[in-house]
Amino acid sequence: MAIFVSDNKQLDGVSSSGGATIIAQGTRIKGEINTDCRLHIDGEFEGNIHSKDTVMVGKSGLVHGDVKAASLIVSGRFIGSVTSNVLEIKPQGRVEGTVITSEFVIERKGVFMGESKTKEKASKTDIASLELPKKDK
């Protein structure tokens, strides 16, 4: 399994942020992920993701839920709500749902079905509805 940056170049070793979490093809997970490192999903994930780094849905990946991340790159399929600084839909990638982002890139043959708002213009109510619940420590 390799890790790719947004321009599809393979990274040597781990990312500069200190690591990566990979959900491999053939793996199904339900739940919640909170991470500070990159997250690459080639399997299936259902639930909430909160990441301070990049979340990437690979070509064979399927994510159904809510994502709040620095950036989301979709080469597979994503269904749900996204709040991010950057959202990229790669060729053959598909996003269905609500998007709040500062930068939205849809490459040729990428598909978006839903509602999008710029992060600066989204109301506090819109953003609050996408935030993940805080855990008690």
Steps between C-alpha positions, in 0.01 A plus 500: 500500500636842409418847621434769241492877526241708317702508178504116495874474573590219736653604831817329618430372848268700720361846447667809639231525769636186665299210365194370327208273573389268221173309475576233241275371223274222630479657848169632637491727803213676681566762763687823555856597409685791662852546364778753458664309213406417142221250448478290183188288447494226235241292687160600637442734791170608653497768768668827592854607419679793662851562366746787529666371182392356163236232462524313170236263365680269256357362177354195675400699810147574623430741785149559633480761776627839607854627449665801655858523373768735374446352154302220339611336176250259341597249232232250608159576648396725787143542630431748779606841627843663469653801671855562377740760369542310172284240326632330186299257291735303278407331168244224572454640853145562621373720784134505605384731777569835662834675466639800687848585374729789408634334185299252288667321207316257273721339239370375164281189547460577872138513622337722762133471598382719783534841656818702540577816696821697533647476846512879542131541408360200688299597804603389847190281506613315185847436642371407847271237348803329343726510805565175678381461859766568761602211720515532877841419640 
